[in-house]
Amino acid sequence: MFAQDDLLSMVEKDENKKEYISGAFKSSRVVNGHSMEFIGKGVLDVRILHRFGTVNSGFDNLYGLDQAAFRLGFDYGLGKSLTIGMGRSTTLGKDLDGFIKYRPIWQAKGGKGASPVSVVLVTGMTYATAPWTDTSRDNFTTSRMAYYGEVIIGRKFNEWLSLQMTPTFVHRNLVELASEANDVFALGIGGCIKITHRTAFVIDYSYVFSGLDKTVYKDPLSIGFDIETGGHVFQVYCTNSTGMTERTYITETTGNFFDGDIRLGFTISRVFTIKKPKD
């Protein structure tokens, strides 16, 4: 009888133990935008994004395959809920970018104060390294800079479905025309539908509320397929955005996805354990 009481006590303790939810997405990015997922502490994620030209450019450009752009990124996990990263892109200003990603609230089940959602804060900066197009005017170093901040609110509903929304603010120190706004507000929506333990469909969309001329600029939409192979995550996708940083894919997308302005691309993510955590 005493033994049975001890076992029941252990079961009650296990039921009250908080269990944090992970694996909402296969990667720390959906396609363009950040996901609610984090890489591990002491882990380096080397990411290579490769994007081709538009499919509707015709056979002369081999349906976009003759044109190519890429981003090389390095993300490092300082903690289970803290990541820093930097990268370099070859398109739209040839941006050098960096970011900090922090998770103050982590979705959990069981235990006291378990949250039904994860909340993630991201802030970053881009620096355009391309030569000035207009050398006749006074050009300043600060004019090359842009900043962004976003709040990711996401939930893993079950083993096959995860959704998130991302209110985003982008500030550009310099814009093309005086009629353009320096500040852009958008709402990102991301989703992941897992097919198997190692494959998943993802969707990444941003609706721009203000700051852009919607007759010229379009909302970025990306649809991808993730394949996880051990330490690699391989993603193939189609998108209407050329840019691969928050400044470029949110504020400089001009192609209409549904008019055939679609670019094929792929991302390779390879993680390396640099420092094995003690806990």
C-alpha positions in Angstrom: 0.0 0.0 0.0 2.8 2.4 0.9 4.5 1.5 -2.5 1.3 2.3 -4.3 1.1 5.7 -2.6 4.7 6.4 -3.7 3.9 5.5 -7.3 0.8 7.7 -7.4 2.8 10.5 -6.0 5.4 10.1 -8.7 2.7 10.1 -11.4 1.2 13.3 -10.0 4.6 15.0 -10.0 5.1 14.0 -13.7 1.7 15.4 -14.6 2.6 18.7 -13.0 6.0 18.9 -14.8 6.1 21.6 -17.5 7.0 20.2 -20.9 8.3 22.7 -23.5 7.1 22.3 -27.1 9.6 22.1 -29.9 9.7 21.0 -33.5 7.0 23.5 -34.7 9.0 24.1 -37.9 11.9 22.2 -39.5 14.1 25.3 -39.5 14.6 28.6 -37.7 13.2 30.2 -40.9 9.9 29.6 -42.6 11.2 30.6 -46.1 12.2 34.3 -46.0 11.0 35.2 -42.5 12.0 33.9 -39.1 10.1 31.0 -37.6 9.2 30.5 -33.9 11.8 27.7 -33.9 15.3 28.1 -32.4 18.6 26.3 -33.0 20.2 24.7 -30.0 22.6 26.3 -27.6 26.2 26.2 -28.8 25.0 25.2 -32.4 26.1 27.0 -35.6 23.6 27.0 -38.4 25.3 27.6 -41.8 22.6 28.6 -44.3 22.9 28.9 -48.1 19.9 30.4 -50.0 20.0 30.2 -53.8 17.3 31.9 -55.9 16.8 31.9 -59.6 15.1 34.4 -62.0 11.4 34.5 -62.9 9.9 31.4 -64.6 7.9 33.6 -67.0 11.2 35.1 -68.4 11.0 32.5 -71.1 13.3 30.0 -72.7 15.9 32.6 -73.6 16.7 32.8 -69.8 15.9 29.0 -69.4 12.9 30.0 -67.4 15.0 31.9 -64.9 17.7 29.3 -64.4 20.2 31.5 -66.2 19.9 34.1 -63.4 20.9 33.4 -59.9 21.3 35.1 -56.5 22.3 33.8 -53.1 22.6 34.6 -49.4 25.2 33.1 -47.1 24.2 33.2 -43.4 25.7 32.1 -40.1 23.3 31.8 -37.1 24.6 30.8 -33.6 22.7 29.7 -30.6 23.9 31.6 -27.5 21.1 29.9 -25.4 18.0 27.8 -25.9 16.0 30.9 -26.4 18.7 33.3 -27.8 20.2 33.3 -31.3 22.4 35.8 -33.1 23.1 35.8 -36.8 24.6 37.5 -39.8 24.7 37.1 -43.5 25.5 38.6 -46.9 23.2 38.8 -50.0 24.0 39.4 -53.6 20.7 41.1 -54.6 19.1 44.5 -54.2 21.8 46.5 -52.5 24.1 43.6 -51.7 23.0 43.7 -48.0 25.2 42.8 -45.1 22.7 41.9 -42.3 22.7 40.9 -38.7 20.0 40.1 -36.1 19.2 39.1 -32.5 16.4 36.6 -31.8 15.0 36.1 -28.3 12.1 34.0 -26.9 10.6 35.4 -23.7 7.6 33.0 -23.7 7.9 29.3 -24.8 4.9 27.2 -25.5 4.5 24.4 -23.0 2.0 21.9 -21.6 1.6 20.7 -18.0 2.9 22.4 -14.9 2.0 25.8 -13.5 1.9 28.8 -15.9 2.3 26.8 -19.1 1.8 29.1 -22.1 -0.4 27.9 -25.1 1.8 30.0 -27.5 5.4 31.0 -28.0 6.4 34.7 -28.3 9.6 35.5 -30.1 11.2 39.0 -30.5 13.5 39.7 -33.4 15.4 42.8 -34.2 18.0 43.4 -37.0 19.8 45.7 -39.2 20.9 45.7 -42.9 23.7 47.6 -44.5 23.7 48.0 -48.3 27.2 47.5 -49.7 26.4 48.1 -53.4 28.0 51.2 -55.1 25.9 54.4 -55.1 23.8 54.8 -58.2 23.8 58.6 -58.0 27.3 59.8 -57.2 26.5 63.5 -57.9 24.7 63.9 -54.5 26.0 63.8 -51.0 25.9 60.2 -49.9 26.1 59.2 -46.2 27.0 56.0 -44.5 23.8 56.1 -42.5 21.8 56.2 -45.8 22.9 52.6 -46.4 21.2 51.3 -43.2 17.8 49.9 -42.5 16.3 48.4 -39.4 13.5 46.0 -38.5 11.7 44.7 -35.5 9.1 41.9 -35.3 7.1 39.9 -32.8 6.4 36.3 -33.6 3.3 34.7 -32.0 3.0 31.1 -32.8 1.6 27.8 -31.7 2.2 24.1 -32.5 -1.3 22.7 -32.5 -0.4 19.1 -32.9 2.3 17.0 -34.5 1.4 18.0 -38.1 0.2 21.6 -37.9 2.0 24.8 -36.7 0.9 28.4 -37.4 2.4 31.8 -36.5 1.8 35.5 -37.2 4.4 38.2 -37.2 3.7 41.9 -36.9 6.7 43.6 -38.5 8.1 47.1 -38.7 10.8 48.1 -41.2 12.6 51.5 -41.2 14.8 52.6 -44.1 17.0 55.6 -43.6 17.0 56.4 -47.3 14.2 55.7 -49.9 14.2 56.2 -53.7 11.6 59.0 -53.8 10.5 61.7 -51.5 6.9 60.4 -51.9 7.9 57.1 -50.4 7.6 56.4 -46.6 10.7 55.5 -44.6 8.5 53.3 -42.3 6.8 50.2 -43.5 4.3 48.1 -41.5 3.5 44.5 -42.4 1.9 41.3 -40.9 3.7 38.1 -41.7 1.8 34.7 -41.7 3.7 31.4 -41.6 2.5 27.8 -41.5 3.9 24.3 -41.5 2.1 21.1 -42.4 4.2 18.0 -41.7 3.8 15.2 -44.1 6.1 12.7 -42.4 8.6 13.1 -39.5 11.2 14.3 -42.1 9.1 16.3 -44.7 6.8 19.2 -44.5 5.0 21.9 -46.6 5.5 25.5 -45.5 4.0 28.8 -46.5 5.4 32.3 -45.8 3.3 35.4 -46.6 3.6 39.1 -45.6 0.8 41.6 -46.0 2.0 45.2 -46.2 -0.4 47.6 -44.5 1.3 50.9 -45.2 4.5 52.6 -46.4 4.5 51.3 -50.0 2.8 52.0 -53.3 0.8 48.8 -53.7 0.5 49.5 -57.5 4.2 49.0 -57.8 5.2 46.8 -54.9 3.5 43.4 -54.1 3.1 41.3 -51.0 5.8 38.6 -50.8 4.5 35.0 -50.9 6.6 31.8 -50.7 5.6 28.2 -50.8 8.1 25.5 -49.9 8.8 21.9 -49.2 11.2 20.9 -46.4 13.3 17.7 -46.3 15.2 16.9 -43.1 18.2 14.6 -43.4 20.1 14.3 -40.2 22.1 17.5 -39.7 20.7 19.0 -42.9 17.5 20.6 -43.8 16.9 21.0 -47.5 14.2 23.3 -48.7 12.9 23.9 -52.3 10.4 26.6 -52.8 8.8 29.1 -55.2 8.5 32.8 -54.4 7.8 36.2 -56.0 10.4 38.0 -54.0 14.0 38.7 -55.1 15.3 39.9 -51.8 16.3 37.6 -48.9 16.5 40.1 -46.0 13.6 41.8 -44.2 14.4 45.1 -45.9 14.3 43.7 -49.4 11.6 41.0 -49.4 9.1 43.2 -47.6 9.8 46.5 -49.2 11.1 45.7 -52.7 9.1 42.8 -54.0 7.6 43.9 -57.4 6.6 40.6 -59.0 3.1 39.3 -58.8 3.0 35.6 -57.7 -0.3 34.9 -59.5 0.8 36.6 -62.8 3.7 34.1 -63.1 6.5 36.2 -61.6 7.7 33.2 -59.7 11.2 32.4 -58.8 12.4 28.9 -58.0 14.9 28.5 -55.1 16.4 26.3 -52.6 17.9 26.6 -49.1 20.5 24.3 -47.5 20.8 24.5 -43.7 23.6 22.6 -42.0 24.1 22.7 -38.2 27.4 22.2 -36.4 27.7 21.7 -32.6 30.5 24.2 -31.6 30.0 24.0 -27.9 28.2 21.1 -26.2 25.8 22.4 -23.5 26.3 21.2 -19.9 22.6 21.1 -19.2 
